[in-house]
């Protein structure tokens, strides 16, 4: 089993409650989402698992584990439209990361000011809908707390 850790602090919600049909219908895969607790300042978003940064964008990244499982962290909904404004890349695509290493920093205020939802899906890529144990839904997490296992 691989532990998938919270990439940031907040309240864990079900993917079904994410205001985006791709995530809420689990088309990308099963998982959970985190409603960030920080509303001001700069927030670090960490790798939820150890592995290689397969894809890295300002608003989202995928970490590929040694056993080839991809875990996606998406910072906000439709934040690709922000074109990197309010985001800072800390890591580089292709980097090897440990769980807890900071990958992206962002401004929650910039996301909200741009009119986007700040919820952050954490998804096991290409997994079947409801295949991830989402028992942490309804809890508050800090970075590094387990959100699910794969």
DSSP file (Angstrom, degrees, kcal/mol; ACC not computed):
  #  RESIDUE AA STRUCTURE BP1 BP2  ACC     N-H-->O    O-->H-N    N-H-->O    O-->H-N    TCO  KAPPA ALPHA  PHI   PSI    X-CA   Y-CA   Z-CA
    1    1 A X              0   0    0      0, 0.0     2,-0.5     0, 0.0   148,-0.0   0.000 360.0 360.0 360.0 139.1    0.0    0.0    0.0
    2    2 A X        -     0   0    0     47,-0.0   148,-2.8    63,-0.0     2,-0.4  -0.951 360.0-134.0-110.4 129.9    1.1    3.5   -0.8
    3    3 A X  E     -A  149   0A   0     -2,-0.5     2,-0.6   146,-0.2   146,-0.2  -0.687  10.4-150.6 -83.0 131.6   -0.1    6.3    1.4
    4    4 A X  E     -A  148   0A   0    144,-3.0   143,-3.2    -2,-0.4   144,-1.3  -0.924  20.2-154.1-103.0 118.1   -1.4    9.4   -0.4
    5    5 A X  E     -A  146   0A   0     43,-2.7     2,-0.3    -2,-0.6   141,-0.2  -0.556  24.3 -95.4 -95.6 154.4   -0.9   12.4    1.8
    6    6 A X        -     0   0    0    139,-3.0   138,-2.1   136,-0.4   139,-0.1  -0.506  27.1-154.6 -63.8 126.1   -2.7   15.7    1.9
    7    7 A X  S    S+     0   0    0     -2,-0.3    39,-2.4   136,-0.2     2,-0.3   0.649  76.3   4.8 -79.2 -13.6   -0.8   18.2   -0.3
    8    8 A X  S    S-     0   0    0     37,-0.2     2,-0.2   134,-0.1    -1,-0.1  -0.966  89.1 -84.2-159.4 166.8   -2.2   21.1    1.7
    9    9 A X        +     0   0    0     -2,-0.3    28,-1.7   134,-0.1    29,-0.5  -0.520  69.8  88.6 -80.9 144.2   -4.3   21.8    4.8
   10   10 A X  E    S-BC  36 141B   0    131,-2.2   131,-3.2    26,-0.3     2,-0.5  -0.985  73.4 -47.9 163.8-168.4   -8.1   21.9    4.6
   11   11 A X  E     -BC  35 140B   0     24,-2.2    24,-3.1    -2,-0.3     2,-0.4  -0.829  49.4-129.0 -97.9 129.7  -11.4   20.0    4.8
   12   12 A X  E     +B   34   0B   0    127,-3.2   126,-2.8    -2,-0.5     2,-0.3  -0.648  32.4 178.8 -81.0 128.1  -11.7   16.8    2.8
   13   13 A X  E     -B   33   0B   0     20,-3.1    20,-2.4    -2,-0.4     2,-0.1  -0.858  32.7 -95.3-124.8 162.8  -14.7   16.6    0.6
   14   14 A X  E >   -B   32   0B   0     -2,-0.3     3,-1.7    18,-0.2    18,-0.2  -0.454  27.8-124.0 -74.0 147.1  -16.1   14.0   -1.8
   15   15 A X  G >  S+     0   0    0     16,-0.5     3,-2.1     1,-0.3    -1,-0.1   0.836 111.2  68.8 -58.3 -31.3  -15.2   14.3   -5.5
   16   16 A X  G 3  S+     0   0    0      1,-0.3    -1,-0.3     9,-0.1     8,-0.1   0.750  97.0  53.7 -58.6 -23.0  -19.0   14.3   -6.1
   17   17 A X  G <  S+     0   0    0     -3,-1.7     2,-0.4     6,-0.1    -1,-0.3   0.358  81.1 110.2 -94.8   4.7  -19.1   17.7   -4.4
   18   18 A X  S <  S-     0   0    0     -3,-2.1     2,-2.3    -4,-0.1     6,-0.3  -0.681  74.7-128.2 -81.1 130.1  -16.4   19.2   -6.7
   19   19 A X  S    S+     0   0    0     -2,-0.4     2,-0.3     4,-0.1    98,-0.1  -0.227  84.0  84.0 -79.0  53.9  -18.1   21.8   -9.0
   20   20 A X  S  > S-     0   0    0     -2,-2.3     4,-3.1     1,-0.1     3,-0.5  -0.909  70.8-143.8-152.5 122.8  -16.6   20.3  -12.2
   21   21 A X  H  > S+     0   0    0     -2,-0.3     4,-1.9     1,-0.2     6,-0.3   0.796  98.7  59.3 -63.4 -29.0  -18.2   17.4  -14.0
   22   22 A X  H  4>S+     0   0    0      2,-0.2     5,-2.0     1,-0.2     6,-0.8   0.918 117.4  31.6 -65.3 -41.8  -14.8   15.8  -15.0
   23   23 A X  H >45S+     0   0    0     -3,-0.5     3,-1.5     3,-0.2    -2,-0.2   0.907 118.2  53.1 -80.6 -43.9  -13.9   15.4  -11.3
   24   24 A X  H 3<5S+     0   0    0     -4,-3.1    -3,-0.2     1,-0.3    -2,-0.2   0.829 112.5  45.1 -65.6 -30.7  -17.3   14.9   -9.8
   25   25 A X  T 3<5S-     0   0    0     -4,-1.9    -1,-0.3    -5,-0.3    -2,-0.2   0.412 110.8-125.0 -89.1   1.8  -18.1   12.1  -12.2
   26   26 A X  T < 5 +     0   0    0     -3,-1.5    -3,-0.2   -11,-0.1    -2,-0.1   0.840  58.7 149.9  59.0  37.0  -14.6   10.6  -11.5
   27   27 A X  S   <S+     0   0    0     -5,-2.0    -4,-0.2    -6,-0.3     3,-0.1   0.810  76.1  42.7 -67.5 -29.7  -13.7   10.6  -15.2
   28   28 A X  S    S-     0   0    0     -6,-0.8    98,-2.7     1,-0.4    99,-0.4   0.776 130.8 -77.7 -84.4 -29.5  -10.1   11.1  -14.4
   29   29 A X  E     - D   0 125B   0     96,-0.2    -1,-0.4    97,-0.2    96,-0.2  -0.849  54.1 -60.4 150.7 174.3  -10.1    8.6  -11.5
   30   30 A X  E     + D   0 124B   0     94,-0.5    94,-2.9    98,-0.3     2,-0.3  -0.383  68.8 100.5 -82.7 163.9  -11.2    8.2   -7.9
   31   31 A X  E     - D   0 123B   0     92,-0.2   -16,-0.5   101,-0.2     2,-0.3  -0.988  58.9 -85.9 161.4-151.5  -10.0   10.2   -5.0
   32   32 A X  E     -BD  14 122B   0     90,-2.0    90,-3.3    -2,-0.3     2,-0.3  -0.824  26.6-130.0-139.9 177.3  -11.0   13.1   -2.7
   33   33 A X  E     -BD  13 121B   0    -20,-2.4   -20,-3.1    88,-0.3     2,-0.5  -0.957  11.3-141.4-132.4 156.3  -10.8   16.9   -2.8
   34   34 A X  E     -BD  12 120B   0     86,-2.0    86,-2.5    -2,-0.3     2,-0.9  -0.974   4.1-149.8-122.3 125.0   -9.5   19.3   -0.2
   35   35 A X  E     -B   11   0B   0    -24,-3.1   -24,-2.2    -2,-0.5    84,-0.1  -0.834  37.2-120.9 -87.6 108.1  -11.1   22.7    0.4
   36   36 A X  E     -B   10   0B   0     -2,-0.9   -26,-0.3    82,-0.5    82,-0.1  -0.162  14.9-153.1 -57.7 140.8   -8.1   24.7    1.5
   37   37 A X  S    S+     0   0    0    -28,-1.7     2,-0.4     2,-0.0   -27,-0.2   0.770  74.9  83.6 -82.8 -26.9   -8.2   26.2    5.0
   38   38 A X        +     0   0    0    -29,-0.5     5,-0.1     1,-0.1     3,-0.1  -0.621  45.5 169.8 -79.9 132.2   -5.9   29.1    4.0
   39   39 A X        +     0   0    0     -2,-0.4     2,-0.3    69,-0.1    -1,-0.1   0.451  63.3  40.7-116.8  -7.9   -7.6   32.0    2.3
   40   40 A X  S    S+     0   0    0     68,-0.1    68,-0.1     2,-0.1     2,-0.1  -0.854  94.1  21.2-135.1 169.3   -4.7   34.5    2.4
   41   41 A X  S    S-     0   0    0     -2,-0.3     2,-0.4    66,-0.1    67,-0.4  -0.327  99.9 -40.0  76.6-155.4   -0.9   34.6    1.9
   42   42 A X        -     0   0    0     65,-0.2     2,-0.5    66,-0.1    65,-0.2  -0.946  54.1-155.3-115.0 132.5    1.0   32.0    0.0
   43   43 A X  E     -I  106   0C   0     63,-3.0    63,-2.2    -2,-0.4     2,-0.4  -0.914   8.8-139.4-112.3 131.1    0.2   28.3    0.3
   44   44 A X  E     -I  105   0C   0     -2,-0.5     2,-0.5    61,-0.2    61,-0.2  -0.715  11.4-157.2 -83.9 136.3    2.6   25.5   -0.4
   45   45 A X  E     -I  104   0C   0     59,-3.1    58,-2.9    -2,-0.4    59,-1.8  -0.976  17.3-159.4-116.5 119.5    1.2   22.5   -2.3
   46   46 A X  E     -I  102   0C   0    -39,-2.4     2,-0.2    -2,-0.5    56,-0.2  -0.545  26.9 -92.2-101.9 160.3    3.3   19.4   -1.7
   47   47 A X        -     0   0    0     54,-2.7    53,-2.8    51,-0.3    54,-0.1  -0.528  29.3-152.3 -64.5 130.5    3.7   16.1   -3.5
   48   48 A X  S    S+     0   0    0     -2,-0.2   -43,-2.7    51,-0.2     2,-0.3   0.669  77.1  17.9 -81.2 -16.4    1.2   13.6   -2.0
   49   49 A X  S    S-     0   0    0    -45,-0.2     2,-0.3    49,-0.1    51,-0.1  -0.931  87.6 -97.4-145.0 163.9    3.4   10.6   -2.8
   50   50 A X  S    S+     0   0    0     -2,-0.3    16,-0.3    48,-0.1     2,-0.3  -0.640  73.1  81.8 -82.4 145.9    7.0    9.9   -3.6
   51   51 A X  E    S-E   97   0B   0     46,-2.5    46,-3.3    -2,-0.3     2,-0.4  -0.995  77.7 -41.2 159.9-153.8    7.9    9.5   -7.3
   52   52 A X  E     -EF  96  64B   0     12,-2.4    12,-3.0    -2,-0.3     2,-1.3  -0.904  49.4-116.5-112.7 137.1    8.7   11.5  -10.5
   53   53 A X  E     + F   0  63B   0     42,-2.9    41,-2.5    -2,-0.4    10,-0.2  -0.585  36.8 176.7 -72.9  97.2    6.9   14.6  -11.6
   54   54 A X  E     +     0   0B   0      8,-1.6     2,-0.4    -2,-1.3    -1,-0.2   0.904  69.5  12.3 -70.6 -43.7    5.4   13.3  -14.8
   55   55 A X  E     - F   0  62B   0      7,-1.2     7,-2.4    -3,-0.2     2,-0.4  -0.995  67.5-175.4-135.4 140.7    3.5   16.5  -15.6
   56   56 A X  E     + F   0  61B   0     -2,-0.4     2,-0.3     5,-0.2     5,-0.2  -0.943  12.1 157.4-143.0 118.5    3.9   19.9  -14.0
   57   57 A X        -     0   0    0      3,-3.2     3,-0.4    -2,-0.4    -2,-0.0  -0.836  53.7-105.0-125.9 166.8    1.8   23.0  -14.7
   58   58 A X  S    S+     0   0    0     -2,-0.3    30,-0.2     1,-0.2     3,-0.1   0.880 121.3  35.0 -60.2 -36.7    1.2   26.0  -12.5
   59   59 A X  S    S+     0   0    0      1,-0.1    16,-3.2    28,-0.1     2,-0.3   0.495 127.3  16.3 -98.3  -6.0   -2.3   24.8  -11.6
   60   60 A X  E     - G   0  74B   0     -3,-0.4    -3,-3.2    14,-0.3     2,-0.3  -0.993  54.8-173.2-164.2 153.9   -1.8   21.0  -11.5
   61   61 A X  E     -FG  56  73B   0     12,-2.2    12,-2.7    -2,-0.3     2,-0.4  -0.993  14.2-144.3-153.0 157.0    0.8   18.2  -11.4
   62   62 A X  E     -FG  55  72B   0     -7,-2.4    -8,-1.6    -2,-0.3    -7,-1.2  -0.987   9.5-159.2-123.3 128.0    1.0   14.5  -11.6
   63   63 A X  E     -FG  53  71B   0      8,-2.4     8,-2.5    -2,-0.4     2,-0.6  -0.933   9.6-150.9-105.1 126.4    3.4   12.4   -9.5
   64   64 A X  E     -FG  52  70B   0    -12,-3.0   -12,-2.4    -2,-0.5     6,-0.2  -0.870  15.6-142.3 -98.0 118.8    4.2    8.9  -10.9
   65   65 A X    >   -     0   0    0      4,-2.8     3,-2.0    -2,-0.6   -14,-0.2  -0.224  28.5-101.2 -74.4 168.2    5.0    6.5   -8.2
   66   66 A X  T 3  S+     0   0    0    -16,-0.3    -1,-0.1     1,-0.3   -15,-0.1   0.791 126.3  54.2 -60.1 -28.2    7.7    3.7   -8.5
   67   67 A X  T 3  S-     0   0    0      2,-0.1    -1,-0.3     1,-0.0    -2,-0.1   0.088 124.3-106.1 -95.5  24.6    4.9    1.2   -9.1
   68   68 A X  S <  S+     0   0    0     -3,-2.0     2,-0.5     1,-0.2    -2,-0.1   0.776  70.2 144.4  60.7  36.5    3.6    3.5  -12.0
   69   69 A X        -     0   0    0      2,-0.0    -4,-2.8    55,-0.0     2,-0.5  -0.902  40.5-143.1 -99.0 130.6    0.5    4.9  -10.3
   70   70 A X  E     -G   64   0B   0     -2,-0.5    55,-2.7    55,-0.3     2,-0.5  -0.829  12.4-166.5 -97.1 128.4   -0.2    8.5  -11.2
   71   71 A X  E     -GH  63 124B   0     -8,-2.5    -8,-2.4    -2,-0.5     2,-0.4  -0.965   8.8-155.9-116.7 119.7   -1.5   10.9   -8.6
   72   72 A X  E     -GH  62 123B   0     51,-2.8    51,-2.4    -2,-0.5     2,-0.5  -0.765   9.1-169.1 -95.8 134.7   -3.0   14.2   -9.8
   73   73 A X  E     -GH  61 122B   0    -12,-2.7   -12,-2.2    -2,-0.4     2,-0.5  -0.993   7.2-169.8-119.3 121.5   -3.2   17.3   -7.7
   74   74 A X  E     -GH  60 121B   0     47,-2.3     2,-1.1    -2,-0.5    47,-0.5  -0.954  14.0-146.3-115.4 117.1   -5.3   20.0   -9.3
   75   75 A X  E     - H   0 120B   0    -16,-3.2    45,-0.2    -2,-0.5    44,-0.1  -0.695  67.0 -28.3 -89.2  97.4   -5.1   23.4   -7.5
   76   76 A X  S    S-     0   0    0     -2,-1.1     2,-0.5    43,-0.8    42,-0.2  -0.060  84.8 -73.4  83.8 170.2   -8.5   24.9   -8.0
   77   77 A X  S    S-     0   0    0     40,-2.4    40,-0.4     1,-0.2    42,-0.0  -0.903 109.3  -4.4-108.6 130.0  -11.1   24.4  -10.7
   78   78 A X  S >  S+     0   0    0     -2,-0.5     3,-1.7    38,-0.1    -1,-0.2   0.641  85.2 138.5  64.1  17.4  -10.6   26.0  -14.1
   79   79 A X  G >   +     0   0    0      1,-0.3     3,-1.7     2,-0.2     5,-0.5   0.588  50.8  82.9 -70.8  -9.0   -7.4   27.7  -12.8
   80   80 A X  G >  S+     0   0    0      1,-0.3     3,-1.7     2,-0.2    -1,-0.3   0.834  81.8  66.4 -57.3 -30.4   -5.7   26.8  -16.1
   81   81 A X  G <  S+     0   0    0     -3,-1.7    -1,-0.3     1,-0.3    -2,-0.2   0.681  85.6  69.4 -64.9 -17.7   -7.4   29.9  -17.3
   82   82 A X  G X  S-     0   0    0     -3,-1.7     3,-2.2    -4,-0.1    -1,-0.3   0.597  94.7-143.1 -78.4 -10.3   -5.2   32.0  -14.9
   83   83 A X  T <   -     0   0    0     -3,-1.7    -3,-0.1     1,-0.3    -2,-0.1   0.817  68.3 -50.6  52.4  36.4   -2.2   31.2  -17.1
   84   84 A X  T >  S+     0   0    0     -5,-0.5     3,-2.1     1,-0.3    -1,-0.3   0.293  96.0 145.1  89.6 -10.6    0.1   30.9  -14.1
   85   85 A X  T <  S+     0   0    0     -3,-2.2    -1,-0.3     1,-0.3     3,-0.1  -0.453  75.3  15.8 -64.1 127.8   -0.9   34.2  -12.5
   86   86 A X  T 3  S+     0   0    0      1,-0.3    21,-2.0    -2,-0.2     2,-0.3   0.441 112.1  98.3  88.3   0.9   -0.8   33.7   -8.7
   87   87 A X  E <   -J  106   0C   0     -3,-2.1     2,-0.4    19,-0.2    -1,-0.3  -0.903  50.9-166.1-122.1 149.2    1.2   30.5   -9.0
   88   88 A X  E     -J  105   0C   0     17,-2.9    17,-2.6    -2,-0.3     2,-0.5  -0.992  18.4-136.1-134.6 127.3    4.9   29.7   -8.6
   89   89 A X  E     +J  104   0C   0     -2,-0.4    15,-0.2    15,-0.2   -31,-0.1  -0.707  23.2 174.9 -80.8 128.2    6.6   26.5   -9.7
   90   90 A X        +     0   0    0     13,-2.8    14,-0.2    -2,-0.5    -1,-0.2   0.744  66.6  42.5-100.0 -34.8    9.0   25.3   -7.0
   91   91 A X  S    S-     0   0    0     12,-1.7     2,-0.4    10,-0.1    12,-0.1  -0.451  80.2-122.3-104.0 178.6    9.9   22.0   -8.7
   92   92 A X    >   -     0   0    0     -2,-0.2     3,-2.6    -3,-0.0   -39,-0.2  -0.967  33.8 -96.4-125.7 140.3   10.7   21.0  -12.3
   93   93 A X  T 3  S+     0   0    0     -2,-0.4   -39,-0.2     1,-0.3     3,-0.1  -0.303 114.3  30.3 -53.4 133.6    8.9   18.5  -14.5
   94   94 A X  T 3  S+     0   0    0    -41,-2.5    -1,-0.3     1,-0.3   -40,-0.1   0.183  88.9 136.0  97.7 -15.3   10.9   15.2  -14.4
   95   95 A X    <   -     0   0    0     -3,-2.6   -42,-2.9   -42,-0.1     2,-0.5  -0.272  57.2-124.0 -61.3 149.0   12.2   15.9  -10.8
   96   96 A X  E     -E   52   0B   0    -44,-0.2     2,-0.3    -3,-0.1   -44,-0.2  -0.860  37.8-173.3 -90.8 130.3   12.1   13.0   -8.3
   97   97 A X  E     -E   51   0B   0    -46,-3.3   -46,-2.5    -2,-0.5     2,-0.3  -0.887  21.1-138.6-126.0 154.8   10.2   14.1   -5.2
   98   98 A X    >   -     0   0    0     -2,-0.3     3,-2.3   -48,-0.2   -51,-0.3  -0.773  46.4 -85.4-101.0 155.2    9.4   12.7   -1.8
   99   99 A X  T 3  S+     0   0    0     -2,-0.3   -51,-0.2     1,-0.3   -49,-0.1  -0.425 120.3  29.8 -57.8 131.5    6.0   13.0   -0.3
  100  100 A X  T 3  S+     0   0    0    -53,-2.8    -1,-0.3     1,-0.4     2,-0.2   0.223  84.1 133.0  99.6 -13.9    5.8   16.4    1.4
  101  101 A X    <   -     0   0    0     -3,-2.3   -54,-2.7   -54,-0.1    -1,-0.4  -0.527  64.4-112.1 -69.5 135.1    8.2   18.1   -1.0
  102  102 A X  E     +I   46   0C   0    -56,-0.2   -56,-0.3    -2,-0.2     3,-0.1  -0.514  42.6 167.2 -70.8 131.3    6.8   21.5   -2.1
  103  103 A X  E     +     0   0C   0    -58,-2.9   -13,-2.8     1,-0.4   -12,-1.7   0.747  63.4  14.2-110.2 -43.4    5.9   21.4   -5.8
  104  104 A X  E     -IJ  45  89C   0    -59,-1.8   -59,-3.1   -15,-0.2    -1,-0.4  -0.972  56.6-156.9-136.3 146.6    3.8   24.6   -6.3
  105  105 A X  E     +IJ  44  88C   0    -17,-2.6   -17,-2.9    -2,-0.3     2,-0.3  -0.966  24.4 171.8-118.5 143.9    3.1   27.8   -4.3
  106  106 A X  E     -IJ  43  87C   0    -63,-2.2   -63,-3.0    -2,-0.4     2,-0.7  -0.968  35.4-117.7-149.0 165.8    0.0   29.8   -4.9
  107  107 A X     >  -     0   0    0    -21,-2.0     4,-1.6    -2,-0.3     3,-0.4  -0.913  13.6-163.3-105.0 110.7   -2.2   32.6   -3.7
  108  108 A X  H  > S+     0   0    0     -2,-0.7     4,-2.4   -67,-0.4     5,-0.2   0.861  93.7  58.9 -59.5 -32.8   -5.7   31.5   -2.7
  109  109 A X  H  > S+     0   0    0    -68,-0.4     4,-2.9     1,-0.2    -1,-0.2   0.892 103.0  51.6 -63.1 -38.8   -6.7   35.2   -2.9
  110  110 A X  H  > S+     0   0    0     -3,-0.4     4,-1.7     2,-0.2    -1,-0.2   0.891 109.4  50.2 -65.3 -39.1   -5.7   35.3   -6.6
  111  111 A X  H  <>S+     0   0    0     -4,-1.6     5,-2.3     2,-0.2     4,-0.3   0.948 115.5  41.6 -63.4 -49.0   -7.8   32.2   -7.3
  112  112 A X  H ><5S+     0   0    0     -4,-2.4     3,-1.6     1,-0.2    -2,-0.2   0.909 112.8  53.8 -66.3 -42.3  -10.8   33.6   -5.6
  113  113 A X  H 3<5S+     0   0    0     -4,-2.9    -1,-0.2     1,-0.3    -2,-0.2   0.824 105.3  54.8 -62.2 -30.9  -10.3   37.1   -7.1
  114  114 A X  T 3<5S-     0   0    0     -4,-1.7    -1,-0.3    -5,-0.2    -2,-0.2   0.523 122.0-109.8 -80.0  -5.1  -10.1   35.5  -10.6
  115  115 A X  T < 5S+     0   0    0     -3,-1.6     2,-0.3     1,-0.3    -3,-0.2   0.673  73.4 131.5  89.4  18.2  -13.5   34.0   -9.9
  116  116 A X      < -     0   0    0     -5,-2.3    -1,-0.3    -6,-0.2     2,-0.3  -0.736  61.6-108.4-107.0 154.4  -12.5   30.3   -9.6
  117  117 A X        -     0   0    0    -40,-0.4   -40,-2.4    -2,-0.3   -38,-0.1  -0.581  21.4-148.3 -76.5 138.9  -13.3   27.7   -7.0
  118  118 A X        +     0   0    0     -2,-0.3   -82,-0.5   -42,-0.2   -42,-0.3   0.354  51.4 128.7 -94.2   6.5  -10.3   26.9   -4.8
  119  119 A X        -     0   0    0    -84,-0.1   -43,-0.8   -44,-0.1     2,-0.6  -0.337  48.6-146.3 -64.4 144.0  -11.1   23.2   -4.1
  120  120 A X  E     -DH  34  75B   0    -86,-2.5   -86,-2.0   -45,-0.2   -45,-0.2  -0.880   5.3-151.4-120.2  99.7   -8.1   20.9   -4.9
  121  121 A X  E     -DH  33  74B   0     -2,-0.6   -47,-2.3   -47,-0.5     2,-0.5  -0.428   3.9-162.4 -66.0 141.8   -8.9   17.4   -6.2
  122  122 A X  E     +DH  32  73B   0    -90,-3.3   -90,-2.0   -49,-0.2     2,-0.4  -0.970  23.8 179.5-125.5 111.0   -6.4   14.7   -5.3
  123  123 A X  E     -DH  31  72B   0    -51,-2.4   -51,-2.8    -2,-0.5     2,-0.9  -0.918  38.0-133.7-129.0 137.3   -7.0   11.8   -7.7
  124  124 A X  E >   -DH  30  71B   0    -94,-2.9     3,-1.6    -2,-0.4   -94,-0.5  -0.800  46.8-123.3 -82.4 106.1   -5.6    8.4   -8.5
  125  125 A X  E 3  S+D   29   0B   0    -55,-2.7   -55,-0.3    -2,-0.9   -96,-0.2  -0.169  82.5   3.8 -58.4 140.5   -5.3    8.7  -12.3
  126  126 A X  T 3  S+     0   0    0    -98,-2.7    -1,-0.3     1,-0.2   -97,-0.2   0.618  93.2 138.0  63.1  16.2   -7.2    6.1  -14.4
  127  127 A X    <   -     0   0    0     -3,-1.6    -1,-0.2   -99,-0.4     3,-0.1  -0.581  61.0 -96.3 -87.5 157.3   -8.7    4.3  -11.4
  128  128 A X    >   -     0   0    0     -2,-0.2     3,-1.9   -99,-0.1   -98,-0.3  -0.359  50.4 -86.8 -69.3 149.7  -12.3    3.2  -11.5
  129  129 A X  T 3  S+     0   0    0      1,-0.3    -1,-0.1     2,-0.1   -99,-0.1  -0.293 113.6   8.9 -55.3 139.2  -15.0    5.5  -10.0
  130  130 A X  T 3  S+     0   0    0      1,-0.1    -1,-0.3    -3,-0.1     4,-0.1   0.665  92.7 119.6  61.9  19.8  -15.4    4.8   -6.3
  131  131 A X    <   +     0   0    0     -3,-1.9     2,-0.5     2,-0.1    -2,-0.1   0.601  55.6  79.7 -87.6 -10.9  -12.4    2.6   -6.2
  132  132 A X  S    S-     0   0    0     -4,-0.2     2,-0.8  -101,-0.1  -101,-0.2  -0.826  88.4-119.6 -99.3 132.6  -10.6    4.8   -3.7
  133  133 A X        -     0   0    0     -2,-0.5     3,-0.3    16,-0.4    16,-0.2  -0.594  29.9-174.7 -70.8 109.1  -11.5    4.5    0.0
  134  134 A X    >   +     0   0    0     -2,-0.8     3,-1.9     1,-0.2    -1,-0.1  -0.163  35.6 133.5 -99.9  38.5  -12.7    8.0    0.7
  135  135 A X  T 3   +     0   0    0      1,-0.3    -1,-0.2     3,-0.0    13,-0.1   0.623  62.4  68.4 -67.6 -11.4  -13.2    7.5    4.4
  136  136 A X  T >   +     0   0    0     11,-0.5     3,-2.0    -3,-0.3  -124,-0.3   0.555  70.0 120.7 -83.7  -6.6  -11.4   10.8    5.2
  137  137 A X  T <  S+     0   0    0     -3,-1.9  -124,-0.2     1,-0.3     3,-0.1  -0.343  73.7  29.2 -57.3 134.2  -14.2   12.8    3.7
  138  138 A X  T 3  S+     0   0    0   -126,-2.8    -1,-0.3     1,-0.4     2,-0.2   0.413 101.9 104.8  93.7  -0.7  -15.6   15.1    6.3
  139  139 A X    <   -     0   0    0     -3,-2.0  -127,-3.2  -127,-0.2     2,-0.4  -0.699  68.8-122.4-108.0 163.6  -12.3   15.5    8.2
  140  140 A X  E     -C   11   0B   0     -2,-0.2     2,-0.3  -129,-0.2  -129,-0.2  -0.872  31.8-166.7-102.0 139.6   -9.8   18.3    8.4
  141  141 A X  E     -C   10   0B   0   -131,-3.2  -131,-2.2    -2,-0.4     2,-0.3  -0.883  15.0-150.7-126.0 156.2   -6.2   17.5    7.3
  142  142 A X    >   -     0   0    0     -2,-0.3     3,-2.4  -133,-0.2  -136,-0.4  -0.818  52.7 -69.4-113.5 161.6   -2.8   19.1    7.6
  143  143 A X  T 3  S+     0   0    0     -2,-0.3  -136,-0.2     1,-0.3     3,-0.1  -0.256 123.9  24.3 -54.2 131.8   -0.1   18.6    5.0
  144  144 A X  T 3  S+     0   0    0   -138,-2.1    -1,-0.3     1,-0.4  -137,-0.1   0.157  87.6 128.8  98.7 -18.5    1.2   15.0    5.2
  145  145 A X    <   -     0   0    0     -3,-2.4  -139,-3.0  -139,-0.1    -1,-0.4  -0.418  69.9-100.7 -66.2 146.5   -2.0   13.5    6.8
  146  146 A X  E     +A    5   0A   0   -141,-0.2  -141,-0.2     1,-0.2     3,-0.1  -0.508  40.4 173.9 -69.2 131.0   -3.2   10.4    4.9
  147  147 A X  E     -     0   0A   0   -143,-3.2   -11,-0.5     1,-0.5     2,-0.3   0.676  68.5 -27.5-107.1 -29.3   -6.2   11.1    2.6
  148  148 A X  E     -A    4   0A   0   -144,-1.3  -144,-3.0   -13,-0.1    -1,-0.5  -0.955  59.0-120.3-169.1 171.7   -6.3    7.6    1.0
  149  149 A X  E      A    3   0A   0     -2,-0.3   -16,-0.4  -146,-0.2  -146,-0.2  -0.908 360.0 360.0-121.5 150.3   -4.2    4.6    0.2
  150  150 A X              0   0    0   -148,-2.8  -147,-0.1    -2,-0.3    -1,-0.1   0.329 360.0 360.0-127.8 360.0   -3.4    2.9   -3.1
